[in-house]
Amino acid sequence: MVYLAALAAAAVSFVIGSIWYGPLFGNLWVKEKFGPAGMQKPSRNKIIALMASTFLLSFIIALGFAAIPQMGTIFGSAILGGLLWLFFVMPVLITQAMYGGATLKLVLIDLAYWLIVFKISAMVVAWVLA
């Protein structure tokens, strides 16, 4: 059941990402990230690596919920997803932005994306495992 939860959460992450970095913020993100040159189409290997890492992240979240059943409610999972983002994702992205020269717009787009993905992925895992 953990594998199914991880697969569902990974699929939801891809859907959110395709909307977030597509019609919602795609043009702005590409402009802020790559400048006027724009972005090249990612290679097959990059897409496979992205899919594998997303599944791995979802699997780790699912294992956590399997180990801590009291966090398995939709509300508890939303809180846990937010805490994971706050303590793991946000510091990494902010540090990367500070030393990598990212613009504030780019950082805010990425931070908001990962907050939404962590919360919704955690909620999907909790729902599948329930």
C-alpha positions in Angstrom: 0.0 0.0 0.0 3.0 2.3 0.7 4.0 2.0 -3.0 0.6 2.9 -4.2 0.5 5.9 -1.9 4.0 7.0 -3.2 2.9 6.5 -6.8 -0.3 8.6 -6.3 1.7 11.4 -4.5 4.3 11.4 -7.3 1.6 11.6 -10.0 -0.1 14.5 -8.1 3.3 16.2 -7.9 3.8 16.0 -11.7 0.3 17.4 -12.3 0.9 20.3 -9.9 4.3 20.9 -11.5 2.9 20.9 -15.1 0.3 23.5 -14.1 2.6 25.6 -11.9 5.5 25.8 -14.2 3.2 25.7 -17.3 0.2 28.0 -17.6 0.5 29.7 -14.2 4.1 30.8 -13.8 5.9 29.1 -16.7 6.8 32.2 -18.7 7.8 34.2 -15.7 9.9 31.3 -14.2 11.8 30.7 -17.5 12.5 34.5 -17.8 13.8 34.7 -14.2 15.7 31.5 -14.4 17.3 31.6 -17.9 17.0 35.2 -19.0 16.3 36.1 -22.6 18.0 33.0 -24.0 15.1 30.9 -22.7 15.1 27.3 -21.7 16.1 24.3 -23.7 14.0 21.2 -23.8 15.1 18.8 -21.0 16.8 15.6 -22.1 15.2 12.2 -21.5 17.8 11.4 -18.8 16.8 14.6 -16.9 13.1 13.7 -17.1 13.8 10.2 -15.9 15.9 11.6 -13.0 13.1 14.0 -12.1 10.5 11.2 -12.1 12.7 8.9 -10.0 13.5 11.6 -7.4 9.9 12.6 -7.2 8.8 9.0 -6.6 11.6 8.6 -4.0 10.5 11.7 -2.1 6.9 10.5 -2.2 8.0 7.1 -1.0 9.8 8.6 1.9 6.7 10.6 2.9 4.6 7.5 2.6 7.0 5.5 4.8 6.8 8.3 7.4 3.1 8.1 7.5 3.1 4.4 7.7 5.4 4.7 10.8 3.4 7.6 12.4 -0.2 6.6 12.0 -1.5 9.5 14.1 -0.3 11.9 11.4 -2.3 10.0 8.9 -5.3 12.3 9.0 -5.8 14.8 6.2 -5.3 17.7 8.7 -2.3 16.1 10.3 -0.7 15.3 7.0 -1.1 18.9 5.8 0.7 20.1 9.0 3.4 17.5 8.5 3.9 18.5 4.9 4.2 22.1 5.9 6.7 21.3 8.6 8.8 19.2 6.2 8.8 22.1 3.8 9.7 24.6 6.6 12.6 22.7 8.0 14.0 21.0 4.9 13.0 22.7 1.7 12.9 26.3 2.6 16.4 26.6 4.1 17.9 24.8 1.1 16.1 27.0 -1.5 16.9 30.2 0.4 20.6 29.3 0.8 20.8 28.3 -2.9 19.1 31.6 -3.9 21.4 33.7 -1.7 24.6 32.2 -3.1 23.3 31.3 -6.6 22.0 34.8 -7.5 18.4 33.9 -8.0 15.9 36.7 -8.2 13.2 37.2 -5.5 10.5 36.3 -8.0 12.2 33.0 -8.9 12.7 32.1 -5.2 9.0 32.9 -4.3 7.7 30.8 -7.3 9.8 27.8 -6.3 9.1 28.1 -2.5 5.4 28.3 -3.1 5.5 25.4 -5.5 7.3 23.1 -3.0 5.0 24.2 -0.2 2.0 23.2 -2.2 3.6 19.9 -3.4 4.7 18.9 0.1 1.3 19.6 1.6 -0.8 18.0 -1.1 1.5 15.0 -1.5 1.3 14.4 2.2 -2.5 14.6 2.1 -2.6 12.2 -0.8 -0.4 9.7 1.0 -2.6 10.0 4.1 -5.7 9.5 2.0 -4.4 6.4 0.2 -3.1 4.8 3.4 -6.3 5.5 5.3 
